[in-house]
Amino acid sequence: MLGIAFKEWAVICRALALGKQSIIIRKGGIAEEGGGFQVAEKKFWLLPTYTHQQEEGIKPQAVSLLREAESEKPPPGKLRLSHFAEVKGIYHLHDLVGALKIDDLHMWSRDTITKRYHYRQPGLFVLAVRVFAAADTFELDDRPEYAGCKTWVKLDRELSTANARPVLDDNDFRNVLRMLDDLLNPTAFA
């Protein structure tokens, strides 16, 4: 059972769900507790958001994923959760070079990464996440407390993670972790 969700662009949630990326890059929303991003949870539902998502913010090869995500958008007032993630590594990037080195591992455009890196004070978090497809897709009522520019959302109930299956097999996911370790210096591991 799991009752915490992580808000992310729907197109990125789609890429994570399809195994096209296994990282989340985060600066933090303007309404974050404590004024900045923190890895508050190690396991969470992926909550697709459509606010701030834009075609210019992603790479050209991700446009089809954006269209798929938009076509699967739940009706107004509803949220749809089908995948969850476990944090397996945390990297705090203190220079833009590190952020640009991992360009092949995500769907955001270089401009989006650069802007996020420089927003407020320089730096980015990279979360290596193992993504799982839930056995069931859950549709929830959207609630006012879920709104706003924040990362973490406490759901009104816990949802079952039983019988979930990993999006990537063990070997493919280990390869992602190796690539990250080759490109970045880890600051912590889950």
N, C-alpha and C positions, 0 to 999 in steps of 0.2 A: 504494500500500500504506500502511496506517495501523494502528498498534499501540497507540494511546492512547485511553482512553475517559473520558468526563465523566459522573459519576453525577448524575442528576436524577430528581425524581418522575416516575413513568410518565405521569401525566396531562399534565404539562408537555411531556414528550417527544412525546406524542400531538399536542398543540397545535402544537408546532414542526413535526412531520412533516406536518401538514395545512395549514401556512401560516397558522394562526390567530394565531400570534405569532412574532416574529423576534428576541426578546430573551431573555436568561437573566439573572435577578437572583440574585446570590450574596453571601452573607455569609461562608461557609466553614464546613466541618465542624469538630467538636471535635478531630479527629485530623489536621488539616492540618499539613504540614511548615512549620516556622517560626512556628506559632501563628496564622496567618491566611491568608486566601485570596490566591492569586497566580495570574495568568494564565500558567500554566506552558507551555501549548501554544496555538497559533493554529488548529490543525485537530485534530478529535477525533470519535470515535464518541459518539453519545448512548446512554448506558447507563441504561435505565429502572430505577428502584428503586421498591419498594413500601413500604419502611420510612419511617415518619413521614408518609406520604401520608395525607391525611384530607379528607373532604368539606367540613368546616368551614374548611379552609385554602384553598379555591378559591371562585371566584364561582359563583353559581347556574347561569349559562349554561355552565359547564365540567363540570357533573355528568355530562352524557351522555358527555363525553370520558373522564371517570374510569371510567364503566361500560365503555366500549370498551377502555380500557387494561387494566382488570381482566380482561375476557373474553379478552384476547390474552396474558395472563400465561403465560410458559413454565412447563413442569413444574418441580417442585423440583429444585435442583441444576443448572439450566440458565439461561443468559442468551441473550437474542435481540437482535441488533443489525441494524438495517435503515437507519439514517440517520446521517449525520455532518454536522458543522458546521464552518464557518470563521469565525473572529472577524474582523469588519470594523470594529469600533469598540469602545472601552472607555471607560466613563464611571464615575468614582468619585464617588458622591453623598455630600456632607458635610452635607446638611440633609434633613429629612424631606419638606419641601415638594417638592423635586425628585423624590423617590420617588413622591409622590402625584400629581404632574403626568402621569406616564406610565401612569396607571391603565387607560386604554383600550388599551394595547399588550400586556397580559398577562392571564393567567387566575388569578393569585393573589388572594386576598381582601385587602381593605384592612387587616384585622387581622393577617394573615400578614405583609404588607409592613411594617407598623408594628413588630411584634414582632421581625422580622429586623433592621430598621434599628437598634433599640435594644439588641439582644443584645450583651453584653460592652461594646464601645464603639460609639457611634453611627457609622453609615455603611453604604453598600451599593455593590457593583459592579454595573453593568449592562453586559452584553456584547451588542452587536449581532452577530447570527450569521446567516450565509447557510447554510441547511440544504439538504442533498442527499439524495435517495432513492438508496440503493445499488441496483445492478442485481440483487444477490442479497441474501437475508436470511441472516445467519450465526447459527447456534446453537452456543454454546460451553459447556463445563463451567464452572460457578461454582467459584471457588477461594477458599480461606481468605484469601489475600492481597488479594482484591477486597473483602472485608468491611470494615465500619467506617464511621465518619462522616468520610469524606474525599471530596474531589471527584475527584481524578485517579487513574486505574487504568491500570497498564501491563499490557496483555493478554499472554497467553502466546505469541501469534503475531500477525503483521501480517495484515490483511484487505484484500482488493482494493477499491479505490474506482473502478475502471475502469467506464466507461459509466454513471456516476451522472448523475442529472438534478436540477437545482435545483427546489426546492419552489415557489418564487416566481420569476416571470420577472424579467429585469433591471430593467424599469421599476417593477414593484411593490416590489422590494427597495430601489431608489433612493428611492422614496417613504417607506419605513420609515426609512431613514437621514436623510432630510430632516426627518421629524417629530421624530426624536430630537434632531437638531441644533437645531430650533426650540424644543424643550422643555428641553434640557440643554446644558451647556457641556462639550464633550469634553475629556478629559485626555490622550488618546492615540488614535492610529489605527493599525490593522494595516497 
